[in-house]
Amino acid sequence: MRPPRRPIQTVSLWVRRQPPKVKAFLAVVAGMAALVLLRVIVHDHDNLFVAAEAVHSIGISVLIYKLMKEKTCAGLSLKSQELTALFLAVRLYCSFVMEYDIHTFLDLSTLVTTLWVIYMIRFSLRSSYMEDKDNLPIYYVVAPCAVLALLIHPSTSHHIINRIFWAFCVYLEAVSVLPQLRVMQNTKIVEPFTAHYVFALGVARFLSCAHWVLQVLDSRGHLLIALGYGLWPSMVLISEIVQTFILADFCYYYVKRLNKLFLTAYSCYVGKQSIHFGV
């Protein structure tokens, strides 16, 4: 006898049958609902940015566990790690000269672990590195970000070099995951630990994006004025939204896969219970 469907399974099957446009609309609605929920349950929205950086650190920790346990870097993009180290180093410099707060410490710890991952891929586990699959040229990512930073950067009282660096790390962070997604597309296989890492990046990006959106709403738009004038305030929000959408598709399929595994395990459990009780 087939076990009755659970509400989660019913909703999941209904979503799968919907056309792409409906799925996109549902994703937007879900995102807005999540923002409203975060606004209600998180009183200090600065904590969302700290949480985003903490989740990013957890993602790096997952990679370190993979490298140490499985002794392989298959499925990982060295170029994404190098881009991550680059924007973290630039942001750390900006943090020292412009802010120097808890974000400085979090960025420093994440940079150190990212450099360790780069070292492992380049030297200790070089034989398992899929260099032919990691084929997105770095300058395709870095060059547009550098040009954009020269053209659009904060208009604060800091030195212009620092303002350009600040803009550069914001833009680069938004697209630093692209080489990793290219590796996943090329290999056609997503290794579990790599999937956990990319999902952690997706969650971190959503929390960071939520932080900026809620801060703008709380300040009734005054935050945009505090960031400067011109296109820069809008570019900050656009960068956060772009990176969130880049990772949203992957996160959707990640959650979908976890849901499928959960439903399979639940069905097996129900089947065993039925046999045990003679149903």
C-alpha positions in Angstrom: 0.0 0.0 0.0 1.5 3.4 -1.0 1.9 5.7 2.0 -0.2 9.0 1.8 1.6 12.0 0.5 2.8 14.6 3.0 1.9 18.3 2.4 5.6 19.1 1.6 5.6 16.4 -1.1 2.3 17.6 -2.6 3.6 21.2 -2.8 6.9 20.0 -4.3 5.1 18.0 -7.0 2.8 21.0 -7.8 5.8 23.4 -8.1 7.6 20.9 -10.4 4.7 20.9 -12.8 4.6 24.7 -13.2 6.2 26.5 -16.2 9.5 28.4 -15.7 7.8 31.8 -15.6 5.5 30.6 -12.7 8.5 29.1 -10.9 10.3 32.5 -11.3 7.3 34.3 -9.9 7.1 31.9 -7.0 10.8 32.4 -6.3 10.3 36.1 -6.1 7.3 35.8 -3.8 9.3 33.4 -1.6 12.2 35.8 -1.4 9.9 38.7 -0.5 8.2 36.6 2.2 11.6 35.6 3.6 12.6 39.3 3.7 9.4 40.2 5.6 10.1 37.3 8.0 13.7 38.4 8.6 12.5 42.0 9.2 10.1 40.7 11.9 12.4 38.3 13.7 15.8 40.1 13.4 15.7 43.4 15.3 19.2 44.5 14.5 19.6 44.1 10.7 23.4 44.6 10.9 23.4 41.1 12.4 22.3 39.8 8.9 25.6 41.0 7.4 27.6 39.3 10.2 25.5 36.1 9.7 26.3 36.3 5.9 30.0 36.4 6.6 29.7 33.6 9.2 27.9 31.4 6.7 30.6 32.1 4.1 33.2 30.9 6.7 31.2 27.8 7.3 31.2 27.1 3.6 35.0 27.4 3.5 35.1 25.1 6.5 33.2 22.5 4.5 35.8 22.7 1.7 38.6 22.2 4.2 36.8 19.2 5.6 36.5 17.8 2.1 40.2 18.4 1.3 41.4 16.8 4.5 39.1 13.8 4.6 38.9 12.8 0.9 42.3 14.1 -0.2 40.9 15.4 -3.4 40.0 18.7 -4.9 37.9 17.3 -7.8 35.0 19.5 -8.6 36.5 22.6 -7.0 37.4 25.8 -9.0 40.8 27.2 -8.2 39.9 30.3 -10.0 36.8 31.0 -7.9 39.0 30.5 -4.8 41.5 33.0 -6.2 38.9 35.5 -7.0 37.4 35.1 -3.5 40.9 35.6 -2.0 41.3 38.7 -4.1 38.1 40.5 -3.2 38.6 39.5 0.5 42.1 41.0 0.5 40.9 44.2 -1.1 37.9 44.4 1.3 40.2 43.7 4.2 42.4 46.6 3.2 39.4 48.9 2.8 38.1 47.7 6.2 41.4 48.6 7.9 41.5 52.1 6.5 37.8 52.9 6.5 36.0 50.8 9.1 37.9 48.4 11.3 35.1 46.5 13.1 33.9 42.9 13.5 33.8 42.6 9.7 37.5 43.1 9.6 38.1 40.0 11.8 35.6 37.9 9.9 37.1 38.8 6.6 40.6 38.1 7.9 39.6 34.6 9.1 37.8 33.8 5.8 40.8 35.0 3.8 43.3 32.9 5.8 41.2 29.7 5.2 40.6 30.6 1.5 44.4 30.9 1.1 44.8 27.5 2.7 42.3 26.0 0.2 44.2 27.6 -2.7 47.5 26.2 -1.3 46.0 22.7 -1.1 44.6 22.8 -4.6 47.8 24.2 -6.2 50.3 22.0 -4.4 49.2 19.2 -2.1 46.2 17.9 -4.2 47.3 19.2 -7.6 46.9 15.8 -9.3 43.1 15.8 -8.6 42.6 19.3 -9.8 40.3 19.4 -12.9 42.2 22.2 -14.7 40.6 21.5 -18.1 37.2 22.0 -16.6 38.1 25.2 -14.7 38.4 27.0 -18.0 36.7 30.4 -17.4 39.5 33.0 -17.9 40.0 35.1 -14.7 40.4 38.3 -16.7 36.9 37.9 -18.1 35.7 38.5 -14.5 38.3 40.8 -13.1 38.7 43.3 -16.0 35.0 44.3 -16.2 34.9 44.8 -12.4 38.0 47.0 -12.5 36.6 49.1 -15.3 33.3 49.4 -13.6 35.0 50.4 -10.3 36.9 53.2 -12.1 33.7 54.5 -13.5 31.3 54.0 -10.6 32.6 54.2 -7.0 31.6 55.8 -3.7 31.6 59.6 -3.4 32.6 59.7 0.2 35.5 61.7 1.8 38.0 58.8 1.6 40.9 58.8 -0.8 39.9 58.0 -4.4 42.1 54.9 -4.5 40.3 53.5 -1.4 36.9 54.3 -3.0 37.8 52.5 -6.2 39.1 49.5 -4.3 35.9 49.4 -2.3 33.8 49.4 -5.4 36.1 46.8 -7.0 35.6 44.3 -4.2 31.8 44.8 -4.2 31.6 44.1 -8.0 34.1 41.2 -7.9 32.3 39.5 -5.0 29.1 39.5 -7.0 30.6 37.4 -9.8 33.4 35.5 -8.1 31.4 32.2 -8.0 31.0 32.1 -11.8 34.1 29.9 -12.4 32.8 27.4 -9.8 29.4 27.2 -11.6 31.3 26.7 -14.9 33.2 23.7 -13.4 29.9 22.2 -12.4 28.4 22.7 -15.8 31.5 21.2 -17.5 31.7 18.1 -15.2 27.9 17.5 -15.2 28.4 16.1 -11.7 28.1 18.0 -8.5 30.2 16.6 -5.7 28.3 16.7 -2.4 30.8 18.8 -0.4 31.1 21.2 -3.3 27.3 21.5 -3.4 27.2 22.3 0.3 29.8 25.0 -0.2 28.0 26.7 -3.1 24.7 26.5 -1.2 26.4 28.2 1.8 27.5 30.9 -0.6 23.9 31.3 -1.8 22.6 31.6 1.8 25.3 34.1 2.6 24.5 36.2 -0.5 20.8 36.2 0.4 21.5 37.3 4.0 23.8 40.0 2.7 21.2 41.2 0.1 18.5 41.1 2.8 20.8 43.2 5.0 21.1 46.0 2.4 17.4 45.9 1.4 16.2 46.1 5.0 18.7 48.8 5.9 17.4 50.9 3.0 13.8 50.3 4.1 14.6 51.1 7.8 16.3 54.3 6.9 13.5 55.2 4.4 16.1 55.6 1.7 18.5 57.8 3.7 21.2 55.0 3.6 21.5 55.4 -0.1 22.3 59.1 0.5 24.9 58.1 3.1 26.6 55.8 0.7 27.1 58.8 -1.7 25.4 60.2 -4.7 25.3 59.2 -8.4 25.0 55.6 -9.5 27.0 54.0 -6.7 24.2 53.4 -4.1 22.1 51.7 -6.7 25.1 49.6 -7.9 25.6 48.3 -4.4 22.1 46.9 -4.3 22.3 45.7 -7.9 25.5 43.8 -7.1 23.9 42.1 -4.2 20.8 41.2 -6.2 22.9 39.9 -9.1 24.9 37.6 -7.0 21.8 36.3 -5.2 20.1 35.5 -8.6 23.3 33.9 -9.9 23.2 31.4 -7.0 19.4 31.2 -6.7 19.0 28.6 -9.5 21.7 26.3 -7.9 20.1 26.7 -4.5 16.7 25.8 -5.9 18.0 22.5 -7.3 20.1 21.8 -4.2 17.0 22.1 -2.0 15.0 20.1 -4.5 17.6 17.3 -4.4 17.6 17.3 -0.6 13.8 17.2 -0.6 13.9 14.2 -2.9 16.4 12.4 -0.7 14.3 13.2 2.4 11.1 11.9 0.7 12.9 8.7 -0.4 14.2 8.1 3.1 10.8 8.8 4.6 9.1 6.4 2.1 11.6 3.7 3.0 11.0 4.3 6.7 7.2 4.1 6.3 7.6 0.9 4.2 9.8 -0.7 6.9 7.3 0.3 9.6 4.4 -1.2 7.6 6.3 -4.5 7.3 7.2 -4.4 11.0 3.6 -4.1 12.1 2.3 -6.4 9.4 0.4 -3.7 7.5 
